[in-house]
Amino acid sequence: MHSHDGHNFHSSHDPQPQTHTHDGRNFHSSHDPPPPKQHTHDGRNFHSSHDAEIPHPNLAAKKKRVSDADMDKVRSTLKQFVRDWSVEGKPEREACYGPMIEALDKHFMQVPLDERKELHVLVPGTGLGRLPYEIIKKGYSCQGNEFSHYMLLSSYFILNRTTQINQHTIYPYIHSFSNMRSSDTLLREIKIPDALPLDLPKGPTFSLVAGDFEEIYGKLDEDDVREPQQGKWDAVLTCFFIDTAKNVVNYLTIIYELLKPGGIWINLGPLLWHFENAGGSSDPSIELSLDEVRTLAENIGFRISDERVIDTTYTGIDDGMLEYVYHTSFWTATKKESA
C-alpha cells in the first residue's frame, strides 16, 4: 500500500513473498519466523536473555535512531487504520470501495450467490485489508497483495489479533499540530475495528500475499517453481494503486494477463506517480496522463466502460482545517475475448 497523503510506503528492502490464508480463524504465514527460544524453570517459561545482563560493549553504538521517514510512515499507518477500520472512516470507504463492489456485483450478477465463492478476485495494494474483507463478505473468494511491511504488520494485527469490535483505541492525530480546529481534534480517540475481521462467511477463501506485485504476479522465470498466475483470476480491483508503478505499462500488462477472458478490471484512484522525480535511479519511471493510461489499457486489450470521476479524500480529518480532495478516475475494463 502506498500513502496518498504525501508519504510513500516503499520498503527499503524487498520482503520475501509470504502467504496468509484464512481458514475461519487466522491468517497463517508460510514464512513465519520461529518463536523465541525459551527455557523452563520449575514448570514456568521465560524468554532466554543470553547477553541481556551483560551488554555488549558496542551495544549503544549499534542503536539506530528511527528516521523521520519511518516515523512519517507510522503516522500514515495510524491514519490508515481510521480509513479502513473505524466508523469515522466509513464515508471514505463508501466513496471508494462502494462503487467498486457495486461494479463487481453488476458484472457477475448472473452468478448465483452460493456460487460466488468460485470467483477469484485479486486486490493488489491491499493495505490494511478492508476492501478484501468487504469482497469476502459479498461471497467472493479474494486474495490481497501488499508490499509495505508497515501495512503487513498492521494488517496482521487487525485481522488476526482482534476478537471484538472497538477492541483497540488509537490517537492518530496527536503527532501533528497543524490545522487542528481544537484540542479535541488533536486528542481525538478512534476505536478500531468497527467490524469484526474474523466474522466471515464459510466457503470463500481469503488470503494475503506479501511481496512486490510485479515479482509475485508477473511471468515466471524458467527456474521458478511457483504456480503461474496468468489467466487464473476473474477480477482485479485496484484502489489508489496503479500510480505506485515505476512502469505502469508493466502493471497494466500484468493485470491483463492475470484475468480470464471476459474478466474484469475495476480501478479507482488518482495519478500521483510515486516515482516521479526520484533522484539517483538508473531505472527511470514512466508518468502518463489519464488519457494516455486509458489509451494504453485499450491497446493492451481492455474494453473500458462506466468511466466517471469520483471525488474522495484519503485519510482526511473530517473536523480539521485542511482537506485534500482527489478527483479520482473510476472505470471498469473488461478483458476482450481476443485482443
Residue pairs with C-beta under 8 A, 6 or more apart in sequence:
1 9
1 80
1 125
1 126
1 127
1 128
1 146
1 147
1 148
1 151
2 8
2 9
2 10
2 125
2 148
2 240
2 241
2 243
2 244
2 274
3 9
3 73
3 76
3 80
3 314
3 315
4 240
4 269
4 270
4 272
4 314
4 315
4 326
5 76
5 79
5 314
5 315
5 324
7 72
7 73
7 75
7 76
8 274
9 73
9 76
9 147
9 148
9 150
9 151
10 147
10 148
10 274
11 147
11 148
11 149
14 211
14 212
14 215
15 147
15 149
15 152
15 210
15 211
16 31
16 210
16 211
17 31
17 209
17 210
17 211
17 215
17 216
18 29
18 30
18 31
18 152
18 209
18 210
18 211
19 29
19 30
19 207
19 208
19 209
19 210
20 27
20 28
20 29
20 156
20 159
20 207
20 208
20 209
20 210
21 27
21 28
21 205
21 206
21 207
21 208
22 136
22 200
22 205
22 206
22 207
24 198
24 200
24 202
25 198
26 160
27 156
27 159
27 160
27 206
27 207
27 208
36 47
36 48
37 47
37 48
38 45
38 46
38 47
38 48
39 45
39 46
39 48
56 62
71 175
73 148
73 150
74 150
75 172
75 175
75 176
76 150
76 315
77 150
77 151
77 154
78 170
78 172
78 175
79 172
79 315
80 127
80 128
80 151
80 154
80 315
81 128
81 154
81 158
81 170
81 172
81 190
81 192
82 88
82 89
82 170
82 172
82 190
82 192
82 315
83 89
83 92
83 93
83 130
83 314
83 315
84 93
84 127
84 128
84 129
84 130
85 128
85 130
85 158
85 192
85 193
85 194
85 195
86 190
86 191
86 192
86 193
86 194
87 191
87 194
88 190
88 318
89 194
90 194
91 318
92 312
92 313
92 314
92 315
92 316
93 130
93 134
95 310
95 311
95 312
96 239
96 240
96 268
96 310
96 312
96 328
97 130
97 131
97 134
97 239
99 268
99 310
99 330
100 131
100 237
100 239
100 266
100 268
100 330
101 134
101 135
101 138
103 264
103 266
103 306
103 332
104 121
104 135
104 138
104 140
104 235
104 237
104 264
104 266
105 138
107 235
107 264
107 332
107 334
108 116
108 119
108 234
108 235
111 119
113 139
114 139
114 203
116 138
116 139
116 140
116 141
116 204
117 139
117 140
117 141
117 203
117 204
117 205
118 141
119 140
119 141
119 234
119 235
120 140
120 141
120 142
120 143
120 232
120 233
120 234
120 235
121 132
121 135
121 140
121 141
121 142
121 143
121 233
121 234
121 235
121 236
121 237
122 142
122 143
122 144
122 145
122 217
122 233
122 235
122 236
122 237
122 258
123 131
123 132
123 135
123 142
123 143
123 144
123 145
123 236
123 237
123 238
123 239
124 144
124 145
124 213
124 217
124 236
124 238
124 241
125 145
125 146
125 147
125 213
125 238
125 239
125 240
125 241
125 244
126 132
126 144
126 145
126 146
126 151
126 155
126 208
127 146
127 151
127 155
128 151
128 154
128 155
128 158
129 144
129 155
129 158
129 159
129 197
129 208
131 144
131 237
131 239
132 142
132 143
132 144
132 206
132 208
133 159
133 195
133 197
133 200
133 206
135 142
135 237
136 142
136 200
136 201
136 204
136 206
137 200
137 201
139 201
139 203
139 204
140 204
140 235
141 204
141 205
141 206
142 204
142 205
142 206
142 207
143 205
143 206
143 207
143 208
143 209
144 155
144 207
144 208
144 209
145 208
145 209
145 210
145 211
145 213
145 216
145 217
146 152
146 155
146 208
146 209
146 210
147 210
147 211
147 212
147 213
152 208
152 210
155 208
158 192
158 193
158 197
159 197
159 198
159 208
160 197
162 168
162 193
162 196
162 197
162 198
163 196
163 198
164 196
165 193
165 194
165 195
165 196
166 191
166 192
166 193
166 194
167 192
167 193
168 191
168 192
168 193
169 189
169 190
169 191
169 192
170 189
170 190
170 192
171 187
171 188
171 189
171 190
172 190
173 180
173 185
173 186
173 187
173 188
173 317
173 320
174 186
174 187
177 186
178 322
179 317
179 320
179 321
179 322
180 186
180 320
180 321
181 319
181 320
181 321
185 317
185 319
185 320
188 319
200 206
209 216
213 251
213 254
214 250
214 251
214 254
216 229
217 229
217 254
217 258
218 250
218 254
219 228
219 230
219 257
220 226
220 228
229 258
230 257
230 258
231 257
231 258
231 259
231 260
231 261
232 258
232 260
233 258
233 259
233 260
233 263
234 259
234 260
234 263
234 264
235 259
235 263
235 264
235 265
235 266
236 255
236 258
236 259
236 263
236 264
236 265
236 266
237 265
237 266
237 267
238 255
238 265
238 266
238 267
238 268
238 269
239 267
239 268
239 269
240 268
240 269
240 270
240 314
240 328
241 267
241 269
242 248
242 251
242 252
242 267
242 269
242 271
242 293
243 269
243 270
243 271
243 272
243 273
243 274
244 274
245 251
245 274
245 275
245 285
245 286
246 275
246 283
246 285
246 286
247 285
247 286
248 286
248 288
248 293
248 296
249 286
249 296
252 293
252 296
252 297
252 300
252 302
253 300
255 265
256 265
256 300
256 301
256 302
256 335
256 339
259 265
259 335
260 335
261 335
261 336
261 337
261 338
262 334
262 335
262 337
263 334
263 335
264 332
264 333
264 334
264 335
265 302
265 332
265 333
265 334
265 335
266 331
266 332
266 333
267 329
267 330
267 331
267 333
268 310
268 328
268 329
268 330
269 326
269 328
269 329
270 326
270 327
270 328
270 329
271 287
271 288
271 289
271 290
271 293
271 329
273 285
273 287
275 281
275 285
276 285
276 287
278 285
288 296
290 329
294 304
294 307
294 331
297 304
297 333
298 304
300 339
301 335
301 336
301 339
302 333
302 334
302 335
302 336
303 333
303 334
303 335
303 336
304 331
304 332
304 333
305 331
305 332
305 333
305 334
306 330
306 331
306 332
307 329
307 330
307 331
308 330
308 331
309 327
309 328
309 329
309 330
310 327
310 328
310 330
311 325
311 326
311 327
311 328
312 325
312 326
312 328
313 323
313 324
313 325
313 326
314 324
314 326
316 323
316 324
317 323
